[in-house]
């Protein structure tokens, strides 16, 4: 679940912790309403100000992120996963619109390799799944050497800056075009 912890600042400043975890995958109106209800329950009369004090399953956007930014970021996480969203948001200065554009333009997907496979193996998996390189298009003499040809191509593309790979965990890479 993607959540934000919203705290009542009047309570916080009075030395009392009062706040609630709110589902960040809701629409803006639902989150605003949840914040209003939390403030109404505040032990400090007339509390109006709030801040986001924690994130769970969510990119840390700081204490004063807008609800619009929170919702847009939660949507990216739901669509592309936490790892990709956190990586791209970090590159794009926590701007979900720029991050969404970059993901749509450059993210090629998540590829898994053998346990100790590296970037080259992940890129070869991308080639296979994207069907960019079909063995049947190779001359007959080259077909037995397909893996070596693809490995050379992947090494050339990586060293030439055609692709950027982000390591998530053992054998799991995310591929971006440059």
N, C-alpha and C positions, 0 to 999 in steps of 0.2 A: 504494500500500500504506500502511496506517495502522500506524505503528510508534512504540514508545517505546524510548529508550536507557536501560537500567537499569545503574547503576554500583555496584560494590562499594565501600562506604564505608571498610572497613578498608584496602583498597588505596589508595583516594583519599587517606586521611589519612596513609598512608606515602609519598605522593608517586608512586605508581604508578597509571597509568590502566588499570583493568580493568573491562570491562562488555560488554554485548551489546545489539544492536538486536533487539527482540522484536516479533513481529506482535501488535498490540493488538486485532485483530478475532477473536482466539481466545476461548475461554471462560476463566473465572477460574482453574480448575484447571490448564489448559495454561500459562497465563502464570506462575502460581505455580511450576509444575514447571520452566519455563525459567529462572526466577530462581534456584531451588535449584541447577540445573546450573551456572549462571554462577558462583554463590558457591563451589561445590565446586571449580571450576577456578581460583579466586583464588590469586594468589601468596602471599597471607597466610593461614596456617593458621587454621582455625576461623572464618572470616569469616561473619557472620550478617546484618549490616545492609546495606541497599541504599537507593538513592534514584533517582528518575527525573531524569536530567540533560538529556534532550532529547526532542523530539517531532517526528515527520515525518508530515505529512498529518493531523495531530491537533491539537486545541485544547490549548494549554498549560495544564495543570492544576496546575502547580507540582511541586516535588521530592517531596512526600510524599503525593500523591494515592493513594487506595486503589485496588486493582486492580478492585474493584467499580465505582468511578467511571470508571476508564479503559475498562472493557468497555462500560458503559452509554453513554459518550460515543462510542466507536467505532461502536456500533450506530446511534446517531443520525446519525453522519456517513455510514455506509453507506446509511441509509434516505433522508436528506434532503440529503446533500451537505455539504461542508466549510463553504461560505459561510453557509448558513442556520444550521447548528449553531453555528458560531463566533459569529455575531451574537446568536443567542438565548441561548447560554451566557453571553456577556458581560453580557447584560441580566439574567440570572437568577443571577448570582454563581457560575457554574460548577457549578450543581446540575443534573445530567442529568435527574432526575425532573421538576423544575419546567420545564426546557427542553422536555422531551417533551410535557408537558401544554400548554404555551403553543403549541408547533408544531401539535399536534392541534386545539386550540381556535381558533387565529387565523391560521395560515399558509394562504394561499390559492393559492400557487404562484409559479412563475417565469414571467415573461412577457417576450418579446423584442419590440422595436420596430424601426422603420427605423433606419438608422445614427445619425441625430441626433434620434430620437424621445425624448421625455421622459416624465415621470411620468404625464401625462395620456394619452399614447398607450399606455403600458403598462396603465393602468387600463381604457382602452377595449378593449384586447386581452382583458383579463380578462372584461369584460362580454360580449364576443362568444363567447369560449370557454365561459363558464359558462352561456350561453344565458339569462341573466337578462333580457335585453331583446331581444325578437324584433320585427323590423320589421313582421311581419304583425299585431301587436297595436296598431300605431299607426293612427290615422285616415288615410284615403287622402291627405288634403291634406298630412299631415306626413311621409310616407314619403320624398319627395325631400330632406328636410332631416334625415334620420336621423343622419348624421355630426355635424352641428352640434348636434343635440339631445344626442347621446351625449357630445360634447366638453364641453358645458355641464354635463351631469350629472357627468362625471368631475371637472371643475374644482370644482363645488359639493361633491362628496364629499371631495375632497382638502382644500379649505379648511375644511370643516366637521369634519374630523378623523375621518371614517368609516373611512378607510384610512391605513395607514402603508406607504410604499414604501422599500425599501433598494436602493441602486444597487450592482450587482456589477461591471459593466463597460459599455462603450459599448453602449447599446441593450438592456441586460439588467437587469431589476428583479425584486425579490421583493416580493410584496404580502402584507401582514398586515392583518387587520381590527382595529379598536380596540375 
